[in-house]
Amino acid sequence: MTSEFDDQDDIDLGEDQESTGQDDGPQDEGLRALPRGIRPLLVLGKIRQIIEVFAPDRPELTFLEIRKATGLPASTCQRLVANMVAEQFLDRHGDRYRIGLRFGYWASPAGAGMDVSEVVRPALEWLRDATGETSCLYRREGDVRVCVAMAETYQAIRREMYVGKLMPLHAGSASRVLLAWDESIVDDVLDRPLERFTTTTVTDAALLRALLAQTRQQGYAVTFEERDPGAASVSAPVFGPAKVLVGALGISGPTQRISTQQSAEWAPLVVRAAQQATRLLGGQ
């Protein structure tokens, strides 16, 4: 980059900050991603702030919009944006900026041969260790959902789960998430007779539509004994680039351990792990 970065009046290249090494969440970003003793380059965080302001629904922004969204000082933001244009991180068209086309070239190797199950494994293992319950990633395959990755609980009493297991799309928290964030398949699923697996399986289409709306509003789903007696689960959505739904990530286990109160306490952890999986897959 240019010598403008040598002027550190309000751009700090690297304070003497060390990684905490604390396991307080999925290891994905910022100081937690650094080995202990490695000093962070804080300017990289500011560059990331600018890049993450852009999204599919706001591909072009003015400088003022960038500065307002990031909260960076005007002089800092101005110098960073100018240098990012020079380095082709950003493209400029009149008074508007957008992510540089070079990013598409740089990003292309990231998705080549990507194994989703391996990419999200750190998030699954963190969630399993944080809750003590089996964590899984589910994806839709036609009119069913399938477990594509899992981190199994260490508990002796556990649900039967394995990679490749097929399950219905209308029962369970993962199914509810997959339907809630993919409205293109809702009518097809709900317009057919819904099989009842337990006394608490939701088979009324109107009620299920209302529950899908509730799921979207709160950002996750919790279900009890919808598919298997004595089983409960909590799930949240995982997205890829351009906010495309990749799947549902969640925990499942016996209702003795995942009670109503416990599920409420663990829901934020499930959402956190799903957000981490989203970032690992290049989504937002």
Secondary structure as GFF3:
##gff-version 3
##sequence-region A 1 284
A	DSSP	three_ten_helix	3	6	.	.	.	ID=ss1
A	DSSP	three_ten_helix	30	33	.	.	.	ID=ss2
A	DSSP	alpha_helix	42	53	.	.	.	ID=ss3
A	DSSP	beta_strand	61	62	.	.	.	ID=ss4
A	DSSP	alpha_helix	63	70	.	.	.	ID=ss5
A	DSSP	alpha_helix	74	86	.	.	.	ID=ss6
A	DSSP	beta_strand	90	93	.	.	.	ID=ss7
A	DSSP	beta_strand	96	99	.	.	.	ID=ss8
A	DSSP	alpha_helix	102	111	.	.	.	ID=ss9
A	DSSP	alpha_helix	116	119	.	.	.	ID=ss10
A	DSSP	alpha_helix	121	131	.	.	.	ID=ss11
A	DSSP	beta_strand	134	141	.	.	.	ID=ss12
A	DSSP	beta_strand	144	151	.	.	.	ID=ss13
A	DSSP	beta_strand	166	168	.	.	.	ID=ss14
A	DSSP	alpha_helix	173	180	.	.	.	ID=ss15
A	DSSP	three_ten_helix	183	185	.	.	.	ID=ss16
A	DSSP	alpha_helix	186	190	.	.	.	ID=ss17
A	DSSP	alpha_helix	205	218	.	.	.	ID=ss18
A	DSSP	beta_strand	221	224	.	.	.	ID=ss19
A	DSSP	beta_strand	231	239	.	.	.	ID=ss20
A	DSSP	three_ten_helix	241	243	.	.	.	ID=ss21
A	DSSP	beta_strand	245	254	.	.	.	ID=ss22
A	DSSP	alpha_helix	260	280	.	.	.	ID=ss23
###
